Amino acid sequence: MRTIIAAAVMLVASFPAVGLESTRQLLESGVAQLALDRVERHQPREAADARWGEWEIMRLRALTALSRYRDVLARVGADASGFPERERRQALGLAARSALEGGEPARARGYAARALWQGSPEPDEERALRMLVIESYLAEGNGQAAFRTMLRFAQDYHPVGSATAARFAEGLLALDMAREAANWLSRLEEGSPAKQMLRLKAGLVKPEAAIGQARALLAKGDSRGHWRVIAEAADRGGKPSIRIEALEQLTQQATDREDARAAAARLWETYLASAARSANVNHLLVGDDAAWATYASQRLQPDPFIARAFFAYLAQRAATPQARQSAYLELVLSLQKSRLELVSLRLLELGNIELNAISGEARYRLGTIAEAHDEAATAARVWAGLAAPSGMTKAEWETRRALVLWRANEAEAAATTLAAAANEKQALPAKAVHVAISLGQAMVASGSAEPTDTSLAALLQLVGAKHQRELLMALGDAAEKGGRFARAGSYFLQAALAPDGERAGATASKARLAAALSLARAGYKEDARAQLEWVIRHSRDAGEREVARKAQAKL
């Protein structure tokens, strides 16, 4: 995230103050929110303005990139009649894409039809719109309509490329239309997941062979596609452990929320069904939770996939809360050991398991996983009301929770939790000081919600005298990067006056110089001059004194 922000700042610094082209470059560089902010500032207010339409298309593209599909549809309306003629087709195309992504395939076809027949699309635009129509039929599950449209597309764009052929085959195979998908078998790349899946479903290769081929190709790209083949082949070949392995990988590697939810749902279903079948084969009685747990523990080494299936089953269906808690903890621990941490989070979202039915240790581990993967809202929810874990002071725990709450956009709850941490009247251990510093920086970076006097006092108390200067310097840096130079100067000056610690003189001098430079940029020339004079008289660093003299000469 920091890398993206830094890149965006560099881009903004290098672009002209206004202009469609610079906004387009922002959008193409992956910083859609900045591009949208630029549109908000510079788009002509009147639709009659000659350039309004170009700016509006840029707005729609930014909104689409931000997945704000409803906003796109609201601005385009039913027929884009409010757009200039030359931008109407583009607006209809963007509305079609937004409708499809927003789960309205029929509406998407309506927009695509208008874009195709009411305008004169460029060849690339026409091709993209016709592909969108095919995607809309697939999204509806209307395989026959999709197939007919594919045939017309293939006739007009003969020969279709391997990527297009793969998409046609994958879409039809998902609808159990292997015979129709076979039309593109010869166009598929050898070794591609689409070709493997088609051969498997058409009965041209046995499940065991398909699994072996897919495993051999995992390291060569598109591992998720190959894992899908393995999952399907394992299901057809009656190999539950391998199917669980594949579904766990698909859940771990999911690229978006909907994909992750779908994969996790299939995994839960497979866990429960596999555990029930295995228990029946091994003569385990339903309700004998102790025997099931013992069997699962015995299978952890030779077959961790079936072991996890048993633990998942018990986590949902064991007779006692203690048995469910123990099983869920074992499931989380096993997934962590197998480096499948994200699977734990995805299963939590779909497992119909109340948080109070999960042990404190499991909740702590789940929150830590969410925290590490920038899923602050999940971490905040899982940690809510949880007592400090073993080996962690209450002040440390509440500070960590406050940081998670802030990142989850729960500013009020974060401030309350921070105050609770400070009320412990104890400084954080050295290993946890960075948490308080990160929280302070996040507060400053938000711009509109600088730390209040109460929050700043709490942070200073938590870091202790040895680290107060470090905290204040970090806050100053964050304010300066956000262009709030007066605030930065205030933080830097407080750092200069903070209680003495190691190398106090050197760090205080550095803080004075930073305060002076920030105050100068804020226009507080007399205040800046006073700090510069202090540096010139008292700093032991020749480089600092030279910088101060040059800055003083410019005031």
Order of alpha helices (4+ residues) and beta strands (2+ residues): alpha-alpha-alpha-alpha-alpha-alpha-alpha-alpha-alpha-alpha-alpha-alpha-alpha-alpha-alpha-alpha-alpha-alpha-alpha-alpha-alpha-alpha-alpha-alpha-alpha-alpha-alpha-alpha-alpha-alpha-alpha
